[in-house]
Amino acid sequence: MYKNIFKDDEWKRAEHMAVRETVGYYLFTHQLMEVTGPDACRFLDYIYPNRISTLKVGRDRYTTMLNEEGEIIDDVVIMRLEEEKYWVSTLYGTKCDDWFYFHSDGYDIDTSEITEDWHMFSVQGPKSKDVLNEIAEGGVEELKFFQHKNDVIAGHEVLINRGGFTGEKFGYEVYCQADDADDVQDVIDAAVKAAGGKEVTEFQVFAWTLPTEAGFYYMRDLNHTNPFEVGLEKNIDWDKDFIGKDALLKVRENGPEREMVGFEVCDENQNFYIQAKQYGGPGEAVYVDGEEVGRVSKLVYSYVKNVNNGYILAKKDTLHIGDHLKIHGYECVITEKNWLQ
């Protein structure tokens, strides 16, 4: 019998709910690419469909990265540290490095992966602002979402960015030199625990249950999709050239063939077995009237709503909110892709 790895795991529940109710922190350094030079802005504007040239120093911007067919091959956050210096936060540094190299002809830029030089601590939850105000010499009172600044924690220079992958209103990312990480973590750990929170140690919590509950994607959810299929078309600036634009214009004209929808498992048997793409493979097939209309992309657990929840990548307009259907014999219902509303 398959065992539900989420519902009755009190360790995961406690770490998840610390972020939702007080504060939690975890070490999860995304891979970092640094792009510098006179043409850095122009280069990034070509690589990414979102507009980078309007990004001010000290601000961040989320964007997908597309191949020539208009498919998402990465999603990143770009931080403008100086006029000609950017950080690109990705989970695929090596692939990103190659992609930059093969598209850099004609641009006066330097690119390098700097992941090993930095550690990033994510501090998330309602009390995260209090924690950062306590430990950062300059505090974070005025820091806006997707804004970053230099500061000092535990006597070490850090970069503090307001953002995160949990859907919390208040969340911060603390970047520090790798050699300073132990000292910085000690201070964060003490302040978080003093605020009633805890360290989040479970990958399945900070990469799966927390983001999914907020309707966020992990890159595996986005593989072989285009922005229109997953609701990310708003992050496109059509007034500039970018890789994949021609293919994406055809999708905009004809409409997407698929869409990502939310769903919950209603079956009382908590130890149901439904395969999801996050574990490898194509994901469980979803049928309507005997016809396959989609595949289960993700299936985790919402500790806020106490329900098994996830995403289905389905043929456009075949699944609608409120529809009931069986997946691998288990009763399910189609929902919105956000369980924090």
C-alpha positions in Angstrom: 0.0 0.0 0.0 1.3 3.4 -0.9 1.8 5.7 2.1 1.0 9.4 1.9 4.4 11.0 2.6 2.8 14.3 3.6 -0.4 14.2 5.6 0.8 12.4 8.8 4.4 13.6 8.7 4.3 15.9 11.8 7.9 17.1 11.1 7.0 18.4 7.7 3.8 19.9 9.0 5.6 21.7 11.8 8.2 23.2 9.4 5.6 24.2 6.9 3.3 25.8 9.4 6.2 27.7 11.1 6.5 29.6 7.8 2.8 30.2 7.6 2.2 31.2 11.3 5.5 32.6 12.6 8.8 32.4 10.7 11.0 29.7 9.2 14.4 29.8 7.5 16.3 27.5 5.2 19.6 27.4 3.3 18.8 27.0 -0.4 21.3 28.8 -2.6 20.1 29.0 -6.1 22.8 28.9 -8.7 24.0 32.4 -9.6 25.1 33.8 -12.9 26.8 37.2 -12.9 26.5 39.3 -16.1 28.6 42.5 -16.4 29.7 44.9 -19.2 28.4 47.7 -21.4 26.0 45.5 -23.2 24.7 43.5 -20.2 21.3 45.1 -20.3 20.9 44.8 -24.0 22.0 41.1 -23.8 19.6 40.2 -21.1 16.7 41.9 -22.9 17.4 39.6 -25.8 17.8 36.4 -23.7 14.6 37.0 -21.6 11.1 38.0 -22.7 10.4 40.3 -19.8 11.8 43.9 -20.1 15.2 44.2 -18.3 16.2 47.7 -19.5 13.6 49.3 -17.2 14.9 47.5 -14.1 16.4 50.0 -11.7 19.6 49.4 -9.7 18.5 47.7 -6.4 15.5 46.0 -7.9 14.6 42.5 -9.2 12.4 41.1 -11.9 11.0 37.6 -12.5 11.1 36.2 -16.0 11.0 33.0 -18.0 13.7 32.0 -20.5 12.6 30.5 -23.8 14.0 28.5 -26.6 13.4 29.2 -30.2 10.2 27.2 -30.1 8.8 29.5 -27.4 9.0 26.8 -24.8 10.1 27.6 -21.2 13.6 26.3 -20.5 14.2 28.2 -17.3 12.6 30.7 -15.0 14.8 33.1 -13.1 15.0 36.3 -11.0 17.2 39.0 -12.3 18.8 41.4 -9.8 20.4 44.7 -11.0 23.2 45.3 -8.5 24.9 48.1 -10.5 24.4 49.9 -13.8 26.4 47.2 -15.7 26.2 44.4 -13.2 23.4 41.8 -12.9 22.8 38.6 -11.0 20.6 35.9 -12.5 19.2 33.5 -9.9 18.5 30.1 -11.5 18.4 26.4 -10.6 20.3 25.5 -13.8 23.5 27.4 -13.7 25.4 25.1 -16.1 22.7 25.2 -18.7 22.3 28.9 -18.3 26.0 29.4 -18.7 25.9 27.4 -22.0 22.9 29.3 -23.2 24.6 32.7 -22.5 27.8 31.5 -24.3 26.0 30.4 -27.4 24.0 33.7 -27.7 26.7 36.2 -26.7 28.2 37.0 -30.1 28.1 40.7 -30.7 27.6 41.7 -27.1 30.3 43.3 -25.0 29.7 41.3 -21.8 31.3 39.0 -19.3 29.4 36.1 -17.8 30.4 33.8 -15.0 28.8 31.4 -12.5 29.5 32.6 -9.0 27.4 30.1 -7.0 30.2 28.7 -5.0 31.1 32.2 -3.7 27.7 32.7 -2.0 25.2 31.2 0.4 21.6 32.2 0.5 19.4 31.9 3.6 15.7 32.4 3.0 13.8 33.8 6.0 10.0 33.6 5.4 6.8 34.2 7.3 4.8 36.8 9.2 7.6 37.4 11.7 10.4 37.5 9.1 10.5 41.2 9.0 10.9 41.4 12.8 13.8 38.9 12.6 15.6 40.9 9.9 15.0 44.2 11.7 16.6 42.5 14.8 19.7 41.2 13.1 20.5 43.5 10.2 22.3 46.7 11.2 20.3 48.8 8.8 17.0 46.9 9.2 14.5 46.2 6.4 11.6 48.5 7.3 11.7 50.4 4.0 12.6 47.4 1.8 9.9 46.8 -0.9 9.1 43.5 -2.6 11.8 42.5 -5.2 14.1 45.2 -3.8 17.6 44.5 -2.4 20.2 46.3 -0.5 23.6 45.8 1.1 23.8 45.4 4.9 25.7 43.8 7.7 24.8 40.8 9.8 27.0 39.2 12.5 29.7 41.7 11.4 29.7 40.4 7.8 28.6 42.2 4.7 25.4 40.7 3.2 22.9 41.4 0.5 19.3 41.3 1.6 16.6 40.8 -1.0 12.9 41.0 -0.2 11.4 38.0 -2.0 11.0 34.3 -1.7 9.3 31.1 -3.0 6.6 30.6 -0.3 3.9 33.1 -1.2 4.3 34.9 2.1 3.7 38.7 2.2 7.0 39.1 4.2 10.0 37.1 3.2 13.7 37.8 2.7 16.7 36.3 1.1 20.1 36.9 2.8 23.1 36.4 0.6 26.5 36.1 2.3 30.0 35.1 1.3 30.4 31.3 1.7 33.2 31.7 4.3 30.8 33.9 6.5 27.8 31.5 6.2 28.3 29.7 9.6 28.3 33.0 11.5 25.4 34.4 9.6 23.4 31.3 10.1 24.0 31.2 13.8 22.5 34.7 14.2 19.6 33.9 11.9 18.9 30.7 13.7 18.9 32.3 17.2 16.6 35.2 16.1 14.2 32.9 14.3 13.9 30.6 17.3 13.5 33.5 19.6 10.5 34.6 17.5 8.9 31.2 17.9 10.0 29.8 14.5 12.3 27.1 13.3 14.7 26.0 10.6 13.1 24.3 7.6 15.2 21.3 6.8 12.8 19.3 4.5 13.4 19.9 0.7 9.8 18.7 0.1 8.6 21.6 2.3 10.5 24.5 1.0 10.5 23.4 -2.7 7.2 21.6 -3.0 4.5 22.1 -0.3 5.0 25.8 0.4 5.3 27.0 -3.2 2.5 24.8 -4.5 0.2 26.1 -1.8 0.8 29.6 -3.2 0.3 28.6 -6.8 4.0 28.8 -7.7 5.9 26.5 -10.0 9.0 24.5 -9.8 10.9 24.3 -13.1 9.9 20.7 -13.6 6.3 21.8 -13.8 7.2 24.2 -16.6 9.2 21.8 -18.8 7.9 21.7 -22.4 5.3 24.3 -21.8 5.0 27.9 -23.1 4.1 30.9 -21.0 0.5 31.0 -22.2 -0.2 27.5 -21.0 0.9 28.2 -17.4 -0.4 31.7 -17.0 3.0 33.5 -17.3 2.2 35.5 -20.4 2.0 38.8 -18.5 5.8 38.6 -18.0 6.4 39.3 -21.7 7.3 42.6 -23.3 6.1 42.3 -26.9 7.8 45.6 -27.9 11.3 44.1 -28.0 13.0 41.3 -29.7 13.8 38.1 -27.6 14.5 34.5 -28.2 11.4 32.5 -29.0 9.3 35.6 -29.9 8.2 34.4 -33.4 7.0 31.1 -32.1 5.2 32.7 -29.2 3.4 35.2 -31.4 1.8 32.3 -33.2 0.6 30.9 -29.8 -0.8 34.3 -28.9 -2.6 34.4 -32.2 -4.0 30.9 -32.2 -4.4 30.4 -28.4 -2.6 27.8 -26.3 -3.5 24.2 -26.7 -3.1 23.3 -23.0 -3.5 24.9 -19.6 -2.3 24.3 -16.0 -5.2 23.8 -13.6 -5.3 23.0 -9.9 -6.9 20.0 -8.3 -7.5 18.3 -5.0 -7.9 14.6 -4.0 -11.3 14.1 -2.4 -11.0 10.4 -1.7 -11.1 9.5 2.0 -8.4 6.9 1.5 -5.4 9.0 2.5 -3.0 6.4 1.0 -4.1 6.8 -2.6 -1.6 6.3 -5.3 -1.5 8.9 -8.1 1.8 9.4 -10.0 3.0 12.9 -10.5 5.6 14.2 -12.9 7.7 15.7 -10.0 8.8 12.2 -9.2 9.9 11.4 -12.7 8.0 10.1 -15.7 5.1 11.7 -17.5 2.6 11.8 -14.6 -0.7 10.0 -14.2 -3.0 10.2 -17.2 -6.3 12.2 -16.6 -9.4 11.0 -18.6 -12.7 12.6 -19.3 -15.3 10.3 -21.0 -12.5 7.8 -21.8 -10.3 10.4 -23.6 -7.0 11.4 -22.1 -7.1 15.1 -21.5 -4.0 15.7 -19.4 -1.3 14.5 -17.0 -0.7 15.1 -13.3 2.2 17.5 -13.1 2.4 17.8 -9.3 0.8 16.4 -6.3 1.8 17.4 -2.7 -0.1 18.5 0.3 -1.6 21.8 1.7 -1.0 21.9 5.4 -3.1 25.1 5.6 -6.2 23.5 4.0 -5.4 19.9 5.0 -5.9 18.5 1.5 -3.8 16.8 -1.1 -3.3 19.3 -3.8 -1.5 19.8 -7.1 -1.5 20.7 -10.8 -2.7 19.1 -14.0 -1.4 20.1 -17.4 -4.6 19.6 -19.5 -6.0 20.2 -22.9 -7.4 23.7 -23.0 -11.0 24.1 -21.8 -11.5 20.4 -21.0 -11.3 20.8 -17.2 -13.2 23.5 -15.3 -13.2 24.6 -11.6 -15.7 22.5 -9.7 -15.5 19.5 -12.1 -15.3 16.1 -10.3 -13.4 13.3 -11.9 -11.5 10.1 -11.0 -7.8 9.9 -11.4 -6.4 6.4 -11.2 -9.7 5.5 -9.5 -9.6 8.2 -6.8 -12.2 11.0 -6.6 -10.7 14.4 -7.4 -12.0 18.0 -8.0 -10.6 20.8 -10.2 -9.7 24.0 -8.3 -7.9 27.2 -8.5 -4.1 27.0 -8.3 -3.8 28.8 -5.0 -4.6 27.4 -1.6 -3.8 30.6 0.4 -6.7 32.6 -0.9 
